[in-house]
Amino acid sequence: MDFELPAEHRMMREEVRRFCEEEIEPLAQEIEDEHRFPAEIFEQLGELDVMGVPVAEEYGGLGGDQLMYALVTEEIGRVSGSVGLSYAAHVSLASKPIELFGTDEQKAEWLRPLAEGEYVGGWALTEPGSGSDASDMDTIAEQDGDEWVLNGTKQFITNASEAGSVLVKAVTDPEAGYDGISTFIVDPRNDDGFEVTTVWDKMGLNASPTCEIQLDDVRIPEDRLLGEEGEGWKQTMKTLQGGRISIAALSVGLAQGAYEHAKEYAVEREQFGKPISKFDAIRNKIVEMRRKTERARLLTHKAAWQYDQGEEVVEESALAKWDASEAAREVAEDAVQVLGGYGYTEDFAPQRYYRDAKLMEIGEGTSEIQQMVIGRELGL
Ligand SMILES: Cc1cc2nc3c(=O)[nH]c(=O)nc-3n(C[C@H](O)[C@H](O)[C@H](O)COP(=O)(O)OP(=O)(O)OC[C@H]3O[C@@H](n4cnc5c(N)ncnc54)[C@H](O)[C@@H]3O)c2cc1C
């Protein structure tokens, strides 16, 4: 692996970093306090042409690769976990599967507006009764003439209340197990029977809407089936390889942001007549933050790079996601500690990173599930 990022990637990182510092960072605490999805930020991300970084240019994307997408996600996460989570769900979960599995017509109709940033998208797998064991779902889709009729409840769906499309997983053949699940493109704004029943208040990430949705006799034309009937589970596994890399990248961003806040504070804050960074306990904490962040970043870039070579990255994406999410939580916790009492206040950012980081160990497969996946890949 080449440890020097290509020039194009470095330029993109610089451009996005500047945008994040100027436009997102000043709003990050405010949107969290207000529990407000910042639509204006997503509009600007569209203008910056990053709403479809790893999507082909012919479908309105930037034509970048997974590594470039990881760099952009990291930069957003460095200033706002909420914007980062909605962004990652939009790209990895809501857009990428249409590019990978959709027909040309579906790409023209449903992928282009996502990639161009006309609206955000969502992806609905989880249900109230099935999370880690996601294939054990109750949502069903039945064929009726040239339509599909969807019924069920989906839980914790990022962006659903703001989305122009949601990819919904449903059982089409209850006897076929994993091969009885299919994916449907649902239009929350125009399909009757689609309702957001709850937008959850959470311990963090409150500017990223997390929704319960109800599908009550949602009738959609048959051309909204994504890929072949029965391929929904295989698609999910592939989608999560890319998705986990983006959650790893978001985690690296959170860790980086928390580390920078702690370092900056430690060289300025004086106790006992000198900067607290001069005390071994604090210096070593910051050094440790640096080690964990850099380690997570390398694992993430490696997984992204292998993904870009067309390799299966089941193990690598799980390793990166597990390690980076743990690093983000630990680094953010230490950042709160470095700031002492101020770290516990909302006037300083580390508390937000700490609350946001915890989700990274839960979403797109918990850490326990990542360990299960890695164990399976190792033949254990
Ligand atoms: C903010 C947020 C955003 C989300 N966004 C989306 C989204 O956009 N789309 C979507 O479909 N889902 C989304 N989710 C759902 C998320 O992926 C699930 O919450 C997650 O997969 C865990 O499922 P669960 O909550 O049902 O927990 P459970 O599966 O009930 O797990 C509870 C605990 O049991 C452990 N456990 C379960 N099975 C095992 C096992 N076999 N071995 C060891 N431990 C086990 C888990 O690790 C966990 O600690 C989101 C969740 C949140 C909180």
The ligand as a Gaussian input file, in Angstrom:
#p B3LYP/6-31G(d) Opt

LIG

0 1
 C      -28.422000       6.532000      15.603000
 C      -28.723000       5.253000      14.888000
 C      -28.783000       5.229000      13.498000
 C      -29.118000       4.049000      12.815000
 N      -29.294000       4.077000      11.455000
 C      -29.784000       2.975000      10.841000
 C      -30.169000       3.031000       9.451000
 O      -30.029000       4.070000       8.785000
 N      -30.731000       1.913000       8.882000
 C      -30.925000       0.758000       9.575000
 O      -31.420000      -0.195000       8.998000
 N      -30.540000       0.667000      10.896000
 C      -30.002000       1.749000      11.541000
 N      -29.673000       1.684000      12.881000
 C      -29.863000       0.435000      13.590000
 C      -28.571000      -0.238000      14.047000
 O      -27.898000      -0.780000      12.946000
 C      -28.939000      -1.279000      15.113000
 O      -29.330000      -0.557000      16.269000
 C      -27.803000      -2.219000      15.442000
 O      -27.532000      -3.065000      14.370000
 C      -28.080000      -3.069000      16.685000
 O      -29.353000      -3.650000      16.641000
 P      -30.311000      -3.509000      17.914000
 O      -30.345000      -2.083000      18.286000
 O      -31.599000      -4.173000      17.613000
 O      -29.575000      -4.292000      19.080000
 P      -29.632000      -5.877000      19.363000
 O      -29.383000      -6.650000      18.129000
 O      -30.852000      -6.179000      20.142000
 O      -28.359000      -6.038000      20.309000
 C      -28.380000      -5.750000      21.713000
 C      -27.024000      -6.197000      22.290000
 O      -26.868000      -7.615000      22.116000
 C      -25.652000      -7.883000      21.428000
 N      -25.805000      -9.059000      20.558000
 C      -26.822000      -9.336000      19.699000
 N      -26.579000     -10.480000      19.054000
 C      -25.385000     -10.928000      19.503000
 C      -24.571000     -12.074000      19.209000
 N      -24.940000     -12.982000      18.309000
 N      -23.395000     -12.198000      19.862000
 C      -23.009000     -11.273000      20.778000
 N      -23.721000     -10.173000      21.094000
 C      -24.898000     -10.014000      20.462000
 C      -25.378000      -6.623000      20.614000
 O      -24.006000      -6.504000      20.279000
 C      -25.841000      -5.545000      21.579000
 O      -24.820000      -5.259000      22.506000
 C      -29.311000       2.847000      13.567000
 C      -29.226000       2.876000      14.960000
 C      -28.965000       4.055000      15.622000
 C      -28.946000       4.041000      17.142000

